[in-house]
Amino acid sequence: MDLHLIPGAVPTADEQAAVDAAIGTAPYGPPSQHNARRHRLLEALHAVQSRVGWISEGAINCIA
């Protein structure tokens, strides 16, 4: 399953920092490299949940 962008949803600074700490900073490279990072999806979701307490639509966009 893929995560799809939610129009207009923007991550908070804390959400962005949690994702960056879990999977690195943007840009993540060309689409051909995205599959190489798919295994880190759950790690990113857990990082946001731990830092912020919930996963907002903005955080989902950041991770997607």
Number of C-alpha atoms within 10 A of each C-alpha: 3 7 10 10 14 13 9 9 14 16 19 14 9 13 27 19 16 22 25 17 13 18 16 12 11 10 6 11 8 7 8 7 10 12 9 9 10 12 10 13 17 11 14 24 19 17 22 25 16 12 14 15 11 14 17 17 16 19 25 21 17 20 22 15
